[in-house]
Amino acid sequence: MVKDLSHLVNDKGFIAALAIDQRGALKRMLGNDISDEAIEQFKVIVSESLTPYASSILLDPEYGLPAATSREASCGLMLAYEKTGYDKTEPGRLPDLLDNWSVKRLKEAGANAIKLLIYVDVDESEAINIKKEAFVERVGAECHSENIPFFLEILTYDATIGDNQSIEYAKLKPHKVNRAMEIYSQPRFQVDVLKVEIPVNMAFVEGFSEKEVVYTQSEAAQHFKAQANHTSLPYIFLSAGVSAQLFQETLIFAHKSGATFNGVLCGRATWAGATQWYRDGNMSQAQSWLTNEGVKNIAALNKVLETTATSIQSL
């Protein structure tokens, strides 16, 4: 049974959420020498500028709490529970939780939902995948105990392929994404909503780029349709840093293919353009970009969602 998601959806019943829980990736975008205070302030101006147009916002408790308090009152709050990145000292891209936080503490900080990110290679060793499954079970149990929705974000990979944007990985991606969704949809994990990748790399879809074709449009459509059949849970798409236009075109294609996704958690595709101004120390231009181009991006995305996303309330 899905927990109360009313604080996270819009009046149409789907999730039109803004993601700015990035930490390591955001530091790289803003400059590795950036101060913690400057990261917090960037999240604040994104929140102030864009949450009037979002059903909810995903933030991290390390840098995002000032942005949480500056969001639009009607905008729900999700907080991330994982440390940024993964353990690089051993194989398996194993996750870890923030040291000073628990689900109870995140809820006390105002969270309407908890988000956990894990990296998954469904074809890696059983020993590695059992570790991750037990890890997710523990977080699911915490969320169940606190009666707060649990959003699981799954980023897939192949342990033998270094580049997830390569043609080699593109050929495997539908299997990796859809099988991971199937596994973590099991009741034992107590997940309420899956946050997942597009099941294909659109750069290799016929008609979407000039790269070598890995999937015809018909084959890509089949993968989107299969994705919907691999879970009984609500699922939303992440933007994975692609352009705003490509993400919107992808959602339209997914809907036409029979995908029944329930919204998005969109980050860089909405606000990334402001980072270049902020990195150069031009706060006013960064704010101007957000209130103009950023608002245009999120408004255009919301318009697409109105005709493509499936209401969670109908499930």
Disulfide bonds with the S-S distance in Angstrom:
none
